[in-house]
């Protein structure tokens, strides 16, 4: 484990040079990794582990669309694809990658197979951090560990196939065997992490829920929509409003600050743009920080988790979700986006 300086703060980081794939495979050579769930994280993590040479099986409900998806991805029923309970019985490491709501529902079927010495693996701290609400309380004689890739399972898989890695956090909630550290790091390397940084289950879920509702998804949509609406209200065409709001951001500026930082992106824009950005970042910061403070408080006190649990457990949740997503998809801004994307040179 290396200590690295992040803006003056020292953090524990594990790289692939320090803990190479060969060492990870040796660490888990006698383990059977059972991946439970084949929705968001399951496909990417299981296929990366398989391609990296680990002993992996998948547990999924037979007859559903995700079972068929697993078969299409090369998992063989009765050999590497099983019903959930059978996969848990066979696995020594159980990767619990169902959605948070599904984890609560399926837990009574999982727990009996968590026998002494096994490991229970999460990619989200939700179930354990809010265990008083989820009732997911692991036995004391197993390891409870976490590897949380900082991106979707699709991104994890895509970057793996490109020979790159997606950074992940890791955490140990319970070390019953004395092997939890080696297990979690080996799994983090195996699923395709670029590097691993240390966290806790609580810190992971607090930052994750804040990020998803904030700059990663919720806040960015709200910010983009607000600017788009102001431009449209002042006579700008949909194409112009979308290009100035979304297209330039995602296609030109994001790659610049992803590559070398925000200051470098500023330095590669006009002096007029630089001056305006520096002058206006303060008012935007002051306007939105109270919203982030309120959001973090709601995450920390469990209210946000409870809203998710209550909403996701309703029988009509999927139908209502699809309706909300349809409204988003069919809004003028994103209908304009669909046309703009088709007009990109690579699509012509």
Helices and strands as residue ranges (DSSP letters): E 2-6, E 9-15, H 21-27, E 33-36, H 42-51, E 56-59, H 65-72, E 81-82, H 84-90, E 93-96, H 100-111, E 119-122, H 126-129, H 131-134, E 143-149, H 153-161, E 166-174, H 180-190, E 193-198, H 201-213, H 218-233, H 238-242, I 243-247, H 248-248, I 249-253, H 254-260, H 262-267, H 271-300, H 303-312, H 317-329, H 332-342, G 345-347
